[in-house]
């Protein structure tokens, strides 16, 4: 019984995360106006990949 509830909760959270990730940026900004914790972060101009460690996406590339 508890396993089904926990698995269901995990699936719901994963589905919500997936939907949120692929929402258009305009919709995410509007959601941020409703509640500040839903706003996209200020510094994330790119897609948020892990390659943005400072050398591939940044304006100040390391030499």
C-alpha positions as a LaTeX table, in Angstrom:
\begin{tabular}{lrrr}
\hline
Residue & $x$ (\AA) & $y$ (\AA) & $z$ (\AA) \\
\hline
Unk1 & 0.00 & 0.00 & 0.00 \\
Unk2 & 2.65 & 2.52 & 1.05 \\
Unk3 & 4.90 & 1.51 & $-1.81$ \\
Unk4 & 2.17 & 2.36 & $-4.31$ \\
Unk5 & 1.64 & 5.79 & $-2.75$ \\
Unk6 & 5.36 & 6.58 & $-2.69$ \\
Unk7 & 5.85 & 5.44 & $-6.27$ \\
Unk8 & 2.79 & 7.44 & $-7.36$ \\
Unk9 & 4.15 & 10.55 & $-5.65$ \\
Unk10 & 7.54 & 10.12 & $-7.32$ \\
Unk11 & 5.89 & 9.71 & $-10.73$ \\
Unk12 & 3.76 & 12.83 & $-10.21$ \\
Unk13 & 6.80 & 14.91 & $-9.18$ \\
Unk14 & 8.81 & 13.62 & $-12.15$ \\
Unk15 & 5.98 & 14.38 & $-14.58$ \\
Unk16 & 5.54 & 17.89 & $-13.15$ \\
Unk17 & 9.28 & 18.50 & $-13.46$ \\
Unk18 & 9.28 & 17.32 & $-17.06$ \\
Unk19 & 6.30 & 19.53 & $-17.97$ \\
Unk20 & 7.87 & 22.54 & $-16.20$ \\
Unk21 & 11.18 & 22.04 & $-18.04$ \\
Unk22 & 9.56 & 22.14 & $-21.47$ \\
Unk23 & 7.10 & 24.97 & $-20.84$ \\
Unk24 & 7.67 & 28.01 & $-23.03$ \\
Unk25 & 9.73 & 30.71 & $-21.31$ \\
Unk26 & 6.83 & 33.17 & $-21.48$ \\
Unk27 & 4.59 & 30.85 & $-19.49$ \\
Unk28 & 7.31 & 30.33 & $-16.88$ \\
Unk29 & 7.71 & 34.12 & $-16.53$ \\
Unk30 & 3.96 & 34.49 & $-16.06$ \\
Unk31 & 4.05 & 31.79 & $-13.38$ \\
Unk32 & 6.85 & 33.76 & $-11.73$ \\
Unk33 & 4.55 & 36.76 & $-11.53$ \\
Unk34 & 2.00 & 34.64 & $-9.67$ \\
Unk35 & 4.54 & 33.30 & $-7.18$ \\
Unk36 & 8.22 & 34.36 & $-6.99$ \\
Unk37 & 9.52 & 30.85 & $-6.31$ \\
Unk38 & 8.23 & 29.75 & $-9.73$ \\
Unk39 & 10.23 & 32.41 & $-11.58$ \\
Unk40 & 13.13 & 31.26 & $-13.76$ \\
Unk41 & 16.50 & 32.09 & $-12.26$ \\
Unk42 & 18.06 & 35.39 & $-13.29$ \\
Unk43 & 21.37 & 34.02 & $-14.56$ \\
Unk44 & 20.01 & 31.24 & $-16.76$ \\
Unk45 & 20.07 & 32.71 & $-20.24$ \\
Unk46 & 21.01 & 29.43 & $-21.87$ \\
Unk47 & 19.28 & 26.07 & $-21.64$ \\
Unk48 & 20.89 & 25.20 & $-18.34$ \\
Unk49 & 23.15 & 22.42 & $-19.60$ \\
Unk50 & 25.99 & 21.17 & $-17.47$ \\
Unk51 & 28.52 & 22.44 & $-20.03$ \\
Unk52 & 28.17 & 25.99 & $-18.72$ \\
Unk53 & 30.96 & 25.56 & $-16.23$ \\
Unk54 & 32.56 & 28.78 & $-17.43$ \\
Unk55 & 34.43 & 27.68 & $-20.51$ \\
Unk56 & 31.87 & 26.87 & $-23.22$ \\
Unk57 & 28.83 & 29.15 & $-22.74$ \\
Unk58 & 30.23 & 32.05 & $-20.78$ \\
Unk59 & 31.19 & 35.41 & $-22.27$ \\
Unk60 & 34.42 & 35.29 & $-20.28$ \\
Unk61 & 36.05 & 32.17 & $-21.65$ \\
Unk62 & 39.09 & 30.73 & $-19.95$ \\
Unk63 & 42.31 & 30.94 & $-21.94$ \\
\hline
\end{tabular}
